[in-house]
Each structure stands twice: as C-alpha cells, then as structure tokens.
Amino acid sequence: MLITDDFIMLNIPKTASTFARDVIKKIYRGEKETKLVKGMRKFGVELSPVKELLLPNIKKSYSNAVDQHGIYDQIPKKYLQTNRQIISVIRNPFSAWVSRYTFESWKKNQFPERVLENKKHFPNYPNLSFEEYLECMKLEKKYILQGLELKPGVELSGTSIQFLQIFCKNHKEAIQNIDHDFMENGFYEKYFPNVKFLKTENINQDLYDYLLTVGFRKKEINWVLSEEKVRVSNKKPWQEFITSESKQQIIENEWLFFKLFPEYLETV
C-alpha cells in the first residue's frame, strides 16, 4: 500500500502494480528528476512524499508475513478521513490467469496437506495443463475463505474472493453477503468504496494520464510513457493459452469481475 499526499494505492498481485508502484515512488522521491524538477527543488519546492506501508497479510490465515498488498480495511483511519483518492490496477482476467499459471508460484506450495489434496484430484500435479490448473485453483477457495461461508448458490473463484478482500469495506461481511444481484440490491453502494482503476493493458498511458490529474506536469513525467515493465512472466502471448473450454471456465470463475468490468468479455 502506497500513501501519497494525493492518493492511496492498493495493489492486486500480478497486475503490473509493481511497475506502477515503482514509477510512483521514483516520481515522489525525485529519483527521475527532470530539469524542471531540479529547478523546483533549487527554489525550495519539494514534491510530496510517498510512504509504503507493509502490513500483515490478513488474506492468508496461514501466513504471518507482512507485504505490500494491503487491503481497504487496513488503510489507517487518518488517511481515510482526508480527500485522498484510492487507486489501483486491474488486469484482463484471461491474461491474469495465464500470467499466474506461467509464473508458477503455485508449484511452490509448501503445505503438505494441500499438495496431497491436489495430487488426489490431479495425479500429475504439479505438471498441469492450463485447463487443469484452472480446475485445481478451485480447491484453493476454502483456504482463502478462512472459515467464512458464501451464501447458498454462490460460487466464487479465489481471485474474486481476493478482489472482495482487497476492495470492500468490512470485507468479511461483504464476502458472506455477496450474491448475483449485488449490482442492483444495494450491496455495491454499501460495501464498495470509490476506487479509480487503471488497467494493466494500458498501464503506462493510464498512469501518466492519472498523474497529470493530480498536478504533475508533462515535462516531469513524460518518461513514464516509455518506462519498461518489470517481472513479466508470460513467455508467449496469453491468447495462445485460451481455448473455448478455458474461456468458459474463466467466465464462470470470474462472473463477479465481469459484472464489474464487462468490457473484458470482448477481449477473446
């Protein structure tokens, strides 16, 4: 979680949020100083500071680690009581699933009981096809829910549960009350704060455009448009992984996300 005088940034893993965070820190800490910025400093004009909050990863009950993936419910009240906007980065769900698959962190599962469970359902685990991986990740849901129960008839993938964890007010209550009518029955207004979402697919331009709105000048941040991405895991285009079967699985897994961002349904 990043805190600046202008906004609060929450970040979802594998969405190019590392890139966005690095760019923001460079700008606010003056690590990419243009002549204009140097001139501002010469005359005593300082850029706003940026703070990075490393917080307990409460999305995982089995981990005591702290990390940068803080959630809305962890934002200190003193910052919520200001006019800071909340921003984040979202990614095409099809691309995101492929990225997680090719990044292969799921193969490094250190919990023997979960490995045994996965092997029971998938004898070749961890050597899974993309379609098998999508099915396997459904087994992760109960660990992410941490004892919470979804409403009868409601199925959510782990990534959708994670989205609710990160962005909902009172996220535990929200997870237990979400249903398919959440956009019409008052749920959205009650639990979702106003968040400005940038998109991974256009992150350089989106981040540049957003920084202009908070007062930076083009000369200060033109370099953002050509800054290279970091930690790119896809070795080939994500479209090559998507079959008609995996497309349907992802649509079913991510019904919540597609209701919020229906434009992504047209990308495959």
C-alpha positions in Angstrom: 0.0 0.0 0.0 1.3 3.4 -1.0 0.3 6.6 0.6 0.9 10.0 -1.0 -0.5 13.4 -0.3 -2.7 12.9 -3.4 -3.9 9.3 -3.3 -3.8 5.9 -1.7 -2.7 3.0 -3.9 -3.9 -0.6 -3.2 -2.3 -3.3 -5.4 -3.5 -6.7 -6.6 -0.7 -9.2 -7.3 0.2 -9.9 -10.9 -1.5 -6.8 -12.4 1.7 -4.7 -13.2 1.1 -3.0 -9.8 4.8 -3.5 -9.0 5.6 -1.4 -12.1 3.1 1.3 -11.1 4.4 1.4 -7.5 8.0 1.7 -8.7 7.1 4.6 -11.0 5.1 6.4 -8.3 8.0 6.0 -5.8 10.5 7.3 -8.3 8.4 10.4 -9.1 7.5 11.3 -5.5 11.0 10.7 -4.2 12.6 12.6 -7.1 14.6 9.7 -8.4 13.8 10.6 -12.0 14.5 14.3 -11.8 14.0 16.4 -15.0 15.4 19.9 -15.3 12.0 21.2 -14.3 12.0 19.2 -11.1 15.6 20.1 -10.3 14.7 23.8 -10.7 11.7 23.3 -8.4 14.0 21.8 -5.7 16.5 24.6 -6.2 13.8 27.2 -5.3 12.7 25.1 -2.3 9.6 23.5 -3.9 9.5 19.9 -2.7 7.5 17.1 -4.2 5.0 15.4 -1.9 6.5 12.4 0.0 5.3 8.8 -0.6 5.0 6.2 2.2 5.0 2.5 1.7 3.0 0.6 4.3 4.0 -3.1 4.7 1.1 -4.7 6.6 0.2 -8.2 7.9 -1.1 -10.3 5.0 -4.5 -11.0 6.5 -5.7 -12.5 3.2 -3.8 -15.6 4.3 -4.5 -17.1 7.7 -1.6 -19.5 7.4 1.0 -16.7 6.9 2.5 -14.3 9.5 4.3 -12.3 6.8 3.9 -8.7 6.0 3.8 -7.4 2.5 2.8 -4.5 0.2 -0.6 -6.0 -0.7 -2.6 -4.2 2.0 -6.4 -4.0 1.8 -9.0 -1.3 2.1 -9.9 -2.4 5.7 -6.2 -1.8 6.7 -6.0 1.8 5.5 -5.3 3.8 8.6 -8.3 6.0 9.5 -6.2 9.2 9.5 -5.8 8.7 5.7 -9.4 7.7 5.0 -10.5 10.9 6.7 -8.7 13.0 4.1 -9.6 13.7 0.5 -7.1 11.2 -0.9 -8.5 9.2 -3.8 -8.0 5.4 -3.8 -6.4 4.0 -6.9 -5.4 0.5 -8.1 -4.6 -1.5 -11.2 -6.8 -4.2 -12.7 -6.0 -6.8 -15.4 -7.8 -8.6 -18.1 -8.9 -11.8 -16.3 -7.9 -14.1 -19.2 -4.4 -12.6 -19.2 -4.2 -12.6 -15.4 -5.0 -16.3 -15.2 -2.3 -17.1 -17.8 0.2 -14.9 -16.0 -0.3 -16.7 -12.7 -0.1 -20.1 -14.5 3.2 -19.3 -16.2 4.7 -17.5 -13.1 4.3 -20.9 -11.4 4.4 -19.7 -7.8 1.5 -22.2 -7.3 4.1 -25.0 -7.9 6.0 -23.9 -4.8 3.2 -24.8 -2.4 4.9 -25.5 1.0 1.8 -27.1 2.7 1.9 -30.9 2.5 -1.8 -31.4 3.1 -2.7 -29.1 0.2 -0.2 -30.9 -2.1 -1.7 -34.2 -1.2 -5.2 -32.9 -1.9 -4.1 -31.5 -5.2 -2.4 -34.8 -6.1 -5.6 -36.7 -5.2 -7.5 -34.8 -7.8 -4.7 -34.3 -10.3 -2.2 -37.3 -10.3 0.3 -35.4 -12.4 0.3 -32.4 -10.1 2.2 -30.0 -10.4 2.6 -30.8 -14.1 -0.8 -29.4 -15.1 -2.2 -28.2 -18.3 -3.8 -24.7 -18.3 -7.3 -26.2 -18.1 -6.2 -28.5 -15.2 -4.7 -25.5 -13.4 -8.0 -23.6 -13.6 -9.7 -26.6 -12.0 -7.0 -27.1 -9.4 -7.2 -23.5 -8.2 -10.9 -24.0 -7.3 -9.5 -26.1 -4.4 -7.8 -23.0 -3.0 -11.1 -21.3 -2.4 -11.6 -22.8 1.1 -8.2 -21.7 2.2 -8.8 -18.1 1.0 -12.2 -18.0 2.7 -10.6 -18.8 6.1 -13.7 -20.2 7.6 -16.2 -17.8 6.0 -19.2 -19.2 4.2 -20.7 -17.9 1.0 -24.4 -17.6 0.5 -26.1 -20.8 -0.8 -25.9 -21.0 -4.5 -23.0 -18.5 -4.7 -19.7 -19.8 -6.2 -16.6 -17.6 -6.3 -13.1 -18.3 -7.5 -10.1 -17.5 -5.3 -9.3 -14.4 -7.4 -12.8 -13.0 -7.0 -12.7 -13.6 -3.2 -9.3 -11.8 -3.2 -10.9 -8.9 -5.0 -13.6 -8.6 -2.3 -11.0 -8.9 0.4 -8.9 -6.1 -1.1 -11.6 -3.5 -2.1 -14.6 -4.0 0.1 -15.4 -2.1 3.3 -15.9 -4.7 6.1 -14.7 -7.3 3.7 -15.6 -10.4 5.8 -19.2 -9.3 6.0 -19.2 -8.5 2.3 -17.9 -11.9 1.3 -20.6 -13.6 3.3 -23.4 -11.4 1.8 -22.3 -11.2 -1.9 -24.8 -12.6 -4.4 -25.5 -12.4 -8.1 -27.7 -9.4 -7.7 -25.1 -7.3 -5.9 -25.1 -4.5 -8.5 -28.9 -4.0 -8.1 -29.7 -4.7 -4.4 -27.6 -2.1 -2.6 -24.6 -4.3 -1.9 -22.3 -2.3 -4.2 -23.1 1.0 -2.6 -22.8 -0.4 0.9 -19.5 -2.3 0.6 -17.5 -0.9 -2.4 -15.7 2.4 -1.9 -15.0 4.7 -4.8 -11.8 3.4 -6.4 -10.1 4.7 -9.6 -8.9 1.7 -11.6 -6.0 1.9 -14.0 -5.6 -1.0 -16.5 -2.6 -3.3 -16.9 -3.1 -3.4 -20.6 -2.5 0.4 -20.9 -0.6 1.0 -17.7 2.0 3.5 -19.0 -0.7 5.7 -20.5 -3.2 5.3 -17.7 -0.7 6.1 -15.0 0.7 9.1 -17.0 -2.9 10.4 -17.5 -3.7 10.0 -13.8 -0.6 11.7 -12.6 -1.5 14.7 -14.8 -4.8 14.9 -12.9 -3.1 15.2 -9.5 -0.9 18.1 -10.6 2.3 16.8 -12.3 3.4 18.4 -15.5 4.0 16.6 -18.8 7.7 17.6 -18.7 8.1 15.9 -15.3 6.6 12.6 -16.2 6.9 12.1 -20.0 9.4 9.3 -19.2 6.6 7.2 -17.7 5.2 6.6 -21.2 8.3 4.6 -22.2 9.3 3.0 -18.9 9.7 -0.7 -19.3 7.7 -3.3 -17.3 9.1 -5.4 -14.6 8.6 -9.1 -13.7 6.9 -10.0 -16.9 6.2 -13.8 -16.7 4.3 -14.6 -19.9 6.7 -16.2 -22.3 4.2 -16.1 -25.2 1.0 -14.2 -25.8 -1.7 -15.2 -23.4 -4.2 -15.7 -26.2 -2.3 -18.9 -27.2 -3.4 -20.5 -23.9 -7.1 -19.7 -24.2 -9.2 -22.5 -25.7 -13.0 -22.4 -25.9 -13.0 -24.7 -22.8 -10.7 -22.5 -20.7 -12.5 -19.3 -21.8 -15.8 -20.7 -20.5 -14.1 -21.8 -17.2 -12.7 -18.3 -16.7 -16.0 -16.7 -17.4 -17.7 -18.9 -14.8 -14.8 -18.4 -12.3 -14.9 -14.6 -12.7 -18.6 -13.8 -13.0 -18.2 -11.2 -10.3 -15.3 -9.5 -12.1 -17.1 -9.5 -15.4 -20.2 -7.8 -13.9 -17.9 -5.0 -12.6 -15.9 -4.8 -15.8 -17.9 -6.3 -18.7 -15.6 -4.8 -21.3 -13.2 -7.7 -20.7 -15.7 -10.2 -22.0 -15.0 -8.9 -25.5 -11.2 -9.5 -25.4 -11.2 -13.2 -26.5 
